[in-house]
Amino acid sequence: MQLVERQALVGGEWKDATYEKRFSVLNPADGSEIARVADCGTTEAQQALDAAEIAFRSWRQTTAAQRSEVLRRWAGLMLDRQEELARLLTAEQGKPLAEARGEVAYAAGFLTWFAEEGRRSHGGVVPPHRNDARIVVMKEPVGVVAAVTPWNFPLAMITRKIGPALAAGCTIVIKPAEDTPLSALALARLGEEAGVPAGVVSIVTTTSPADVVGVWMASPAVRKFSFTGSTATGKLLMRQCADTVKRVSLELGGNAPLIVFDDADIELAVRGTIASKFRNTGQTCVCANRILVEDGIYDRYAAALSKAVAALKVAPGVEEGTAQGPLINAAALTKVERHVADAIAKGASVLTGGVRHDRGGLFYAPTVLRDVTPDMALAQEETFGPVAGLFRFRGEQEAIALANATETGLSAYFFTRDIGRAWRVAAALEAGMVGINEGVISTEVAPFGGIKQSGLGREGASEGLDEYLESKYVLFGGLSVQ
Ligand code: SIN
């Protein structure tokens, strides 16, 4: 396998951890070991941070065009090595190769987008409140950034933080997920080839996240923290940011509703549901988690969906035609089993799946459950697995009430052919992102993020760059300009 790095990138040096500690990275499709990676601790966390502080002094002085050039080259190298990156990603994460190739392109897209946005990041001249004054607002990088990224998109969730950070003139230290450090390290190797200077990006791999991240949280040198992961961990980390008043961006969990109205195009709704629910084997924060189906279409939709789901090929991601790979680890499998068992015990019935897949290991059969109700665990928590639970509703008001009955508000989807309803429902849904007649809406050009307990801030789009910039207001006074 190409591009396999075993050392961490700390302040521009590829390094082993203290005492050469390492941890195993396993292929979730068969449990085999892919590599043993540096298991860093507080020493490496501090070294990365010190280097980021030093590098910030010069990186912030580069021009936007210079930074843009580096990001562009980096994106280009990612696309040149798309197949190798995709195979590595599938090996450690499990997603089908076609999805992994898509993720490489998606991830590179953030670097290209922010290479462009960075060049257009200008402040402003504000009409002054006095004739003898002039006011300008300058955009400045926030400073050193610390980031913690998840395993479900091991490349894209990093580039959507690195892209804006570097474009803005910030430096960044990153702790990737311990299940998927290899994609992060491969990305860093390409960054080095693209000309990212030493210390501007560090990747600190570890199985002791609290120790590594603790160093960064405690340090006043870290001016911004960006996290993608669970709501519970996000709350904990947000508290830790309070002592040094860091800027915080959080992309947390969702419990996305997907509503199918009676007037929906049923084929489109089934395709959209599969795209949303079963992408990455159901392991995305924006996956539909509760499928709300209107009474009049319920039976037809349930039959069509379960037929399509039963036909999904379940296999290791590298096999041709695979639609569903393994789950990431044993804890993920246990959660899926718990949700299905709880739903069945409370009255749901299985239309397809509902058991581990014959392939064994971490494979779970893609599942459709009918007669799901709000008291079930899968209505209240993200399942993060290939289980579509169908609720029944009558009328728009009930759909909206059910959809909004959650503490989170990341994404929401609905299918309708009524244009008036499309506007009404989009406005009424409590979510940061809404897909109408579409199940996958992620793109680097639109602001990604949630409301309620799904997080703070936005990633991608021009909003994504603002998260890494401060506005400095400067007043020129005592001017004789009359
Ligand atoms: C996520 O699951 O956190 C991100 C998914 C996406 O970018 O589409």
Residues whose N, C-alpha, C, O or C-beta is under 5 A from the ligand:
A	BS01	SIN	Q283 T284 C285 V286 S442
